[in-house]
Amino acid sequence: MNYQVKLDAVEQTNVGIDELTEPLTFPVEAYLSPDYAKAEGDRLWAKVWQHAARVEEIPEVGDFVTYEIGRDSIIIIRTAPDKLKAFHNVCSHRARQLIDTPPGTNGVSGHRKLFVCGFHAWRYDIDGNCTYKHDEFDWKGALTDERTHLQEVRVDTWGGWVFINMDLNAVSLREYLDEAADILDPFQMEKMRYKWRQWVIFDCNWKTAIEAFMEPYHVTGTHSQMLANGDYYAYSAAYGMHGVSGFDVKSEENKAKSASSVMRAGKSGKDPRVSTYELQKEIYDTVNNASTTLTLVNAAKRLVDELPEGTPAPDVIKHWLKRAREDDAARGVEWPDITPEQQGKAGLAWSVFPNMSILQGITFALCYRARPYGDDPNKCIFESYAIERFPEGEEPKTEWVYAEATRDKWGLVLSQDFSNMAAVQRGMHSRAFRGTLPNPHQERKVTNFHRNLADYMGTGGLRLLK
């Protein structure tokens, strides 16, 4: 297939956001086509806000970090205590990268007072001005500031993340995030810090990877060991370009959105004093010490001693969170004030278009990011990291650690997800696969993602199943 011709020549059809509640399908070229992968650079990555780092990585003036997306490399640098700037990582003279980003690294960080090109020694200050051109007189005055200034990239922050956008005419970050930011703001994730961060080059498309974390619908088939300690029926909802999922119940009269997050009782039918602890401990032990905190696990462990048998589940959860909050306060960790309504609306986990996933709790979040690996549609750079509130001065010092996709490195649950990611990528190459059949209720984040992706790419639109 000449996919570039299809990208340019075929009129796009797509569904509206209100139609995501209906059975839908979408094609698989977005996962497989080399031409589609190449086109993503111009049509998607050059146009969207994407999270590139955490603010904590560049605390001092002169601190910088690089962010690589496809063939583009971006330098993000703190130029003042309250100001960040971002530039394309390329010298204006002969295109040498100013900061080397060798294979096998996941971004480069450091501290600079200026950038010196390693090719011909041209120099740039941290505001992007070219302050020295060797033998400048040879150009007869043609080297204007406009011609030699580093090409700027838009940069902004939200929730402690640094976002970049290569489109200088794009809407603001806040407008781009829209309701997702409003709903997640109460969690004050800017006060969280890295607990750990890992990455791997993996054998699947970046979309295959990030979609593996868009819904709990897969728990029954993938993480069946978790069914002993929790109920995993879920809902999924679209918020403009982004989406949320959360735990649900199948009968309308029993819906309780306040229990839609990971901060909930365990398996129904069990003593909630026991099931809450069993669920929290399993999550902590099998999700690489993330998706909850040790404070929450330990507070849940005491429930059987602190509450009488027969205590209703809502009262168990209220007591548990109260005691965990007191435990954290005693060690210097302050909780944000989040109402049950706010927590219920925030659900379990968010997908921020195009490639960010946030599974949030009151004092923690487990996050995922997937990026293309060059132009290869069958590989990606996959990252996961945990952030958490720590007592001031006790934040761990972390860096990106390359970790092979094994249970020993990532824990049981994530290793199970990896097995799906590779197998799905292989399966989509099958000539027998007729197209996706996503769940309209539980996988709506996936269909909303492809709805927006198709609008950017001009192909791959969703269609209703008749």
Buried (B, 14 or more C-beta within 10 A) or exposed (E): EEBBEBBEEEEEEBBEBEBBEEEBBBBBBBBBBEBBBBBBBEBBBBBBBBBBBBBBBBEEBBBBBBBBBBEBBBBBBBBEEEEBBBBBBBBBBEEBBBBEBEEEBBBBBEEBEEBBBEEEEBBBBBBBEBEEBEEBEEEEEEBEEEEBBBBBBBBBBBBBBBBBBBEEEBEEBEEBBBEBBEBBBBBBBBBBBBBBBBBBBBBBBBBBBBBBBBBBBBBEEBBEEBEEBBBBBBBBBBBBBBBBBBBBBEEEEEEBBBBBBBBBBBBEEBBBBBBBBBBBBBBBEBBBBBBBBEBBBBBBBBBBEEBEEEBEBBEBBEBBBEBBBEBBEEEEBBBBEBEBEBBBBBBBBBBBBBBBBBBBBBBBBBBBBBBBBEBEBBBBBBBBBBBBBBEEEEBEEBEBEEBEBEBEBBBBBBBBBBEBBBEBBEEBEEEEEEEBEBBBBBBBBBBBBBBBBBBBBBBBBBBEEE
